[in-house]
Structure formats: C-alpha cells, structure tokens
Amino acid sequence: MPRRSTSIRTNRSAKKRRLRNLRIKQGVKKTLKKFHALIAAKNIDEAKKLLSNVFSLLDKAAKKGVIHPNTASRQKSRLSLKLRKAA
C-alpha cells in the first residue's frame, strides 16, 4: 500500500487507464470476431460495411496508445486481404 499521496493518485489514475484500455481492447476483439464470422458465413456485403467500423476502432485504439500503431496497420492489412480473398 503506497504511503505518499502522489503514489495513491498514480495508482488511482493507473486503474482508470487500465479499465479504459481493457474496454477498448474488448470492443476491438468483439468487432473482429463479428467480422470473421461474417467472412466465414460468406456475408461479404455486411463484412464490407463492418470493415470501416473495424478500421475506425483500430485507429482509435492506436491513437490512444492501447495498441501499437504498427499492430493496427498490420491487422487492417490482413483484414483487407481476407475480405478480398473471400470476395
């Protein structure tokens, strides 16, 4: 248990950041699962609509520092390739 008031505040803000990051990551994972399910079910039109949403979530997560920007870029590239192969 920290004694200094600055350490207590740091712990409090770290907890908030951790929860925010977790929420963002879970949202990205949920939409990625939805996208992969649409590709597997051959719903290409719906997958195309969802792709822009996935791109947006990945970009926001990278901008906020939840994931690395190169990771977001790599995932976007792979999703685009998967959609093109399925179409």
C-alpha positions as CSV (number, residue, x, y, z in Angstrom):
1,M,0.0,0.0,0.0
2,P,1.6,3.3,-1.0
3,R,2.1,6.0,1.6
4,R,2.7,9.1,-0.5
5,S,-0.3,11.0,-1.7
6,T,1.3,11.1,-5.2
7,S,1.6,7.3,-5.3
8,I,-2.0,7.0,-4.2
9,R,-3.1,9.3,-7.0
10,T,-0.9,7.5,-9.5
11,N,-2.5,4.2,-8.6
12,R,-6.0,5.6,-8.9
13,S,-5.3,7.0,-12.4
14,A,-3.5,3.8,-13.5
15,K,-6.6,1.8,-12.5
16,K,-8.7,4.2,-14.6
17,R,-6.4,3.8,-17.6
18,R,-6.3,0.1,-17.3
19,L,-10.1,-0.2,-17.3
20,R,-10.3,2.2,-20.3
21,N,-7.7,0.2,-22.2
22,L,-9.5,-3.1,-21.4
23,R,-12.8,-1.7,-22.6
24,I,-11.3,-0.5,-25.9
25,K,-9.5,-3.9,-26.4
26,Q,-12.7,-5.8,-25.7
27,G,-14.6,-3.7,-28.2
28,V,-12.0,-4.3,-30.9
29,K,-12.0,-8.0,-30.2
30,K,-15.7,-8.2,-30.3
31,T,-16.0,-6.5,-33.7
32,L,-13.1,-8.6,-35.1
33,K,-15.0,-11.7,-34.1
34,K,-18.1,-10.4,-35.8
35,F,-16.1,-9.6,-38.9
36,H,-14.5,-13.1,-39.0
37,A,-17.9,-14.7,-38.5
38,L,-19.4,-12.7,-41.5
39,I,-16.5,-13.8,-43.7
40,A,-17.0,-17.4,-42.7
41,A,-20.7,-17.2,-43.4
42,K,-19.9,-15.6,-46.8
43,N,-21.8,-12.4,-46.0
44,I,-19.4,-10.2,-48.0
45,D,-21.6,-7.1,-48.2
46,E,-22.1,-6.9,-44.5
47,A,-18.4,-7.6,-43.9
48,K,-17.6,-4.7,-46.2
49,K,-19.8,-2.4,-44.1
50,L,-18.3,-3.6,-40.9
51,L,-14.7,-3.3,-42.2
52,S,-14.8,0.5,-42.0
53,N,-16.0,0.3,-38.4
54,V,-13.2,-2.1,-37.5
55,F,-10.7,0.2,-39.1
56,S,-12.0,3.1,-37.1
57,L,-11.8,1.2,-33.8
58,L,-8.2,0.0,-34.6
59,D,-7.1,3.6,-35.5
60,K,-8.7,5.0,-32.3
61,A,-7.0,2.3,-30.2
62,A,-3.7,3.0,-31.8
63,K,-4.1,6.8,-31.3
64,K,-4.9,6.4,-27.6
65,G,-1.9,4.1,-27.2
66,V,-3.9,1.0,-26.3
67,I,-2.2,-0.9,-29.2
68,H,0.9,-0.1,-31.2
69,P,0.2,1.8,-34.4
70,N,2.1,-0.9,-36.5
71,T,-0.1,-3.6,-34.9
72,A,-3.2,-1.7,-36.0
73,S,-1.8,-1.2,-39.5
74,R,-0.9,-4.9,-39.8
75,Q,-4.3,-6.0,-38.7
76,K,-6.0,-3.7,-41.1
77,S,-3.9,-5.0,-43.9
78,R,-4.7,-8.6,-43.1
79,L,-8.4,-8.0,-42.8
80,S,-8.4,-6.3,-46.2
81,L,-6.6,-9.2,-47.7
82,K,-9.0,-11.7,-46.1
83,L,-12.0,-9.7,-47.4
84,R,-10.5,-9.6,-50.9
85,K,-9.8,-13.4,-50.9
86,A,-13.4,-14.1,-49.7
87,A,-15.0,-11.9,-52.4
